[in-house]
């Protein structure tokens, strides 16, 4: 996977969800539940197109950018700080990250 939103979200989810993966992924599953389709962005049910996270949890790879950011936003319900969640959203979206006056530029994948 290249430096894409998919790759950055996968990296983030694997890195964040390692302390207690079942707890983290269960919260994200509840927070990303789509009542219209009865699916979640993170689930134990294998989606048609998915990436394995850890411990039989999967992430749907057919997500729009707002849905990917919804996955990241769910982290605030696990106790992560608002600043971390907002920075993670920028990271996943491929936006420049500004911290203490320094700016880190992440170039989005070329289409």
C-alpha positions as protocol buffer text, in pm:
chain_id: "A"
residue {
  index: 1
  type: UNK
  ca { x: 0 y: 0 z: 0 }
}
residue {
  index: 2
  type: UNK
  ca { x: 129 y: 345 z: -88 }
}
residue {
  index: 3
  type: UNK
  ca { x: 103 y: 662 z: 117 }
}
residue {
  index: 4
  type: UNK
  ca { x: -275 y: 672 z: 84 }
}
residue {
  index: 5
  type: UNK
  ca { x: -564 y: 739 z: 320 }
}
residue {
  index: 6
  type: UNK
  ca { x: -615 y: 360 z: 338 }
}
residue {
  index: 7
  type: UNK
  ca { x: -251 y: 300 z: 435 }
}
residue {
  index: 8
  type: UNK
  ca { x: -247 y: 578 z: 694 }
}
residue {
  index: 9
  type: UNK
  ca { x: -576 y: 462 z: 850 }
}
residue {
  index: 10
  type: UNK
  ca { x: -451 y: 102 z: 861 }
}
residue {
  index: 11
  type: UNK
  ca { x: -125 y: 211 z: 1028 }
}
residue {
  index: 12
  type: UNK
  ca { x: -313 y: 424 z: 1280 }
}
residue {
  index: 13
  type: UNK
  ca { x: -569 y: 156 z: 1367 }
}
residue {
  index: 14
  type: UNK
  ca { x: -302 y: -110 z: 1416 }
}
residue {
  index: 15
  type: UNK
  ca { x: -84 y: 118 z: 1628 }
}
residue {
  index: 16
  type: UNK
  ca { x: -368 y: 249 z: 1848 }
}
residue {
  index: 17
  type: UNK
  ca { x: -552 y: -80 z: 1888 }
}
residue {
  index: 18
  type: UNK
  ca { x: -269 y: -288 z: 2029 }
}
residue {
  index: 19
  type: UNK
  ca { x: -308 y: -221 z: 2404 }
}
residue {
  index: 20
  type: UNK
  ca { x: -648 y: -387 z: 2433 }
}
residue {
  index: 21
  type: UNK
  ca { x: -758 y: -456 z: 2075 }
}
residue {
  index: 22
  type: UNK
  ca { x: -1094 y: -611 z: 2159 }
}
residue {
  index: 23
  type: UNK
  ca { x: -1198 y: -316 z: 2374 }
}
residue {
  index: 24
  type: UNK
  ca { x: -1075 y: -55 z: 2125 }
}
residue {
  index: 25
  type: UNK
  ca { x: -1227 y: -224 z: 1820 }
}
residue {
  index: 26
  type: UNK
  ca { x: -1556 y: -293 z: 2000 }
}
residue {
  index: 27
  type: UNK
  ca { x: -1594 y: 79 z: 2076 }
}
residue {
  index: 28
  type: UNK
  ca { x: -1505 y: 176 z: 1719 }
}
residue {
  index: 29
  type: UNK
  ca { x: -1750 y: -86 z: 1588 }
}
residue {
  index: 30
  type: UNK
  ca { x: -2033 y: 68 z: 1795 }
}
residue {
  index: 31
  type: UNK
  ca { x: -1938 y: 425 z: 1703 }
}
residue {
  index: 32
  type: UNK
  ca { x: -1920 y: 353 z: 1328 }
}
residue {
  index: 33
  type: UNK
  ca { x: -2240 y: 148 z: 1301 }
}
residue {
  index: 34
  type: UNK
  ca { x: -2446 y: 245 z: 996 }
}
residue {
  index: 35
  type: UNK
  ca { x: -2812 y: 170 z: 1066 }
}
residue {
  index: 36
  type: UNK
  ca { x: -2909 y: 195 z: 698 }
}
residue {
  index: 37
  type: UNK
  ca { x: -2680 y: -93 z: 599 }
}
residue {
  index: 38
  type: UNK
  ca { x: -2648 y: -261 z: 941 }
}
residue {
  index: 39
  type: UNK
  ca { x: -2270 y: -261 z: 900 }
}
residue {
  index: 40
  type: UNK
  ca { x: -1975 y: -103 z: 1082 }
}
residue {
  index: 41
  type: UNK
  ca { x: -1645 y: 27 z: 951 }
}
residue {
  index: 42
  type: UNK
  ca { x: -1463 y: -200 z: 1198 }
}
residue {
  index: 43
  type: UNK
  ca { x: -1615 y: -542 z: 1257 }
}
residue {
  index: 44
  type: UNK
  ca { x: -1559 y: -909 z: 1335 }
}
residue {
  index: 45
  type: UNK
  ca { x: -1778 y: -997 z: 1035 }
}
residue {
  index: 46
  type: UNK
  ca { x: -1555 y: -1021 z: 727 }
}
residue {
  index: 47
  type: UNK
  ca { x: -1660 y: -746 z: 481 }
}
residue {
  index: 48
  type: UNK
  ca { x: -1637 y: -810 z: 105 }
}
residue {
  index: 49
  type: UNK
  ca { x: -1332 y: -581 z: 84 }
}
residue {
  index: 50
  type: UNK
  ca { x: -1134 y: -555 z: 405 }
}
residue {
  index: 51
  type: UNK
  ca { x: -801 y: -542 z: 581 }
}
residue {
  index: 52
  type: UNK
  ca { x: -738 y: -750 z: 891 }
}
residue {
  index: 53
  type: UNK
  ca { x: -659 y: -543 z: 1199 }
}
residue {
  index: 54
  type: UNK
  ca { x: -579 y: -780 z: 1485 }
}
residue {
  index: 55
  type: UNK
  ca { x: -749 y: -1067 z: 1671 }
}
residue {
  index: 56
  type: UNK
  ca { x: -1005 y: -1136 z: 1394 }
}
residue {
  index: 57
  type: UNK
  ca { x: -1113 y: -771 z: 1365 }
}
residue {
  index: 58
  type: UNK
  ca { x: -1148 y: -630 z: 1015 }
}
residue {
  index: 59
  type: UNK
  ca { x: -1172 y: -282 z: 868 }
}
residue {
  index: 60
  type: UNK
  ca { x: -1393 y: -223 z: 568 }
}
residue {
  index: 61
  type: UNK
  ca { x: -1182 y: -77 z: 286 }
}
residue {
  index: 62
  type: UNK
  ca { x: -1479 y: 64 z: 91 }
}
residue {
  index: 63
  type: UNK
  ca { x: -1501 y: 379 z: 301 }
}
residue {
  index: 64
  type: UNK
  ca { x: -1538 y: 740 z: 196 }
}
residue {
  index: 65
  type: UNK
  ca { x: -1307 y: 998 z: 353 }
}
residue {
  index: 66
  type: UNK
  ca { x: -1579 y: 1105 z: 601 }
}
residue {
  index: 67
  type: UNK
  ca { x: -1625 y: 740 z: 705 }
}
residue {
  index: 68
  type: UNK
  ca { x: -1249 y: 698 z: 754 }
}
residue {
  index: 69
  type: UNK
  ca { x: -1244 y: 1009 z: 970 }
}
residue {
  index: 70
  type: UNK
  ca { x: -1543 y: 872 z: 1165 }
}
residue {
  index: 71
  type: UNK
  ca { x: -1327 y: 569 z: 1252 }
}
residue {
  index: 72
  type: UNK
  ca { x: -1057 y: 803 z: 1385 }
}
residue {
  index: 73
  type: UNK
  ca { x: -1311 y: 1021 z: 1566 }
}
residue {
  index: 74
  type: UNK
  ca { x: -1430 y: 715 z: 1760 }
}
residue {
  index: 75
  type: UNK
  ca { x: -1096 y: 716 z: 1943 }
}
residue {
  index: 76
  type: UNK
  ca { x: -1212 y: 1005 z: 2162 }
}
residue {
  index: 77
  type: UNK
  ca { x: -1466 y: 764 z: 2318 }
}
residue {
  index: 78
  type: UNK
  ca { x: -1181 y: 541 z: 2433 }
}
residue {
  index: 79
  type: UNK
  ca { x: -1010 y: 817 z: 2626 }
}
residue {
  index: 80
  type: UNK
  ca { x: -766 y: 957 z: 2370 }
}
residue {
  index: 81
  type: UNK
  ca { x: -723 y: 1333 z: 2385 }
}
residue {
  index: 82
  type: UNK
  ca { x: -903 y: 1567 z: 2147 }
}
residue {
  index: 83
  type: UNK
  ca { x: -564 y: 1689 z: 2022 }
}
residue {
  index: 84
  type: UNK
  ca { x: -449 y: 1336 z: 1938 }
}
residue {
  index: 85
  type: UNK
  ca { x: -776 y: 1260 z: 1757 }
}
residue {
  index: 86
  type: UNK
  ca { x: -762 y: 1585 z: 1557 }
}
residue {
  index: 87
  type: UNK
  ca { x: -397 y: 1522 z: 1464 }
}
residue {
  index: 88
  type: UNK
  ca { x: -482 y: 1164 z: 1365 }
}
residue {
  index: 89
  type: UNK
  ca { x: -762 y: 1294 z: 1140 }
}
residue {
  index: 90
  type: UNK
  ca { x: -515 y: 1525 z: 965 }
}
residue {
  index: 91
  type: UNK
  ca { x: -270 y: 1234 z: 929 }
}
residue {
  index: 92
  type: UNK
  ca { x: -530 y: 1004 z: 773 }
}
residue {
  index: 93
  type: UNK
  ca { x: -658 y: 1277 z: 540 }
}
residue {
  index: 94
  type: UNK
  ca { x: -302 y: 1350 z: 425 }
}
residue {
  index: 95
  type: UNK
  ca { x: -313 y: 1709 z: 549 }
}
residue {
  index: 96
  type: UNK
  ca { x: -4 y: 1894 z: 676 }
}
residue {
  index: 97
  type: UNK
  ca { x: 58 y: 1843 z: 1046 }
}
residue {
  index: 98
  type: UNK
  ca { x: 154 y: 2153 z: 1243 }
}
residue {
  index: 99
  type: UNK
  ca { x: 313 y: 2111 z: 1585 }
}
residue {
  index: 100
  type: UNK
  ca { x: 501 y: 2367 z: 1792 }
}
residue {
  index: 101
  type: UNK
  ca { x: 555 y: 2589 z: 1491 }
}
residue {
  index: 102
  type: UNK
  ca { x: 704 y: 2306 z: 1282 }
}
residue {
  index: 103
  type: UNK
  ca { x: 504 y: 2177 z: 989 }
}
residue {
  index: 104
  type: UNK
  ca { x: 522 y: 1823 z: 856 }
}
residue {
  index: 105
  type: UNK
  ca { x: 395 y: 1782 z: 503 }
}
residue {
  index: 106
  type: UNK
  ca { x: 250 y: 1446 z: 404 }
}
residue {
  index: 107
  type: UNK
  ca { x: 203 y: 1425 z: 30 }
}
residue {
  index: 108
  type: UNK
  ca { x: -120 y: 1249 z: -74 }
}
residue {
  index: 109
  type: UNK
  ca { x: -107 y: 956 z: -312 }
}
residue {
  index: 110
  type: UNK
  ca { x: -112 y: 1058 z: -677 }
}
residue {
  index: 111
  type: UNK
  ca { x: -424 y: 950 z: -860 }
}
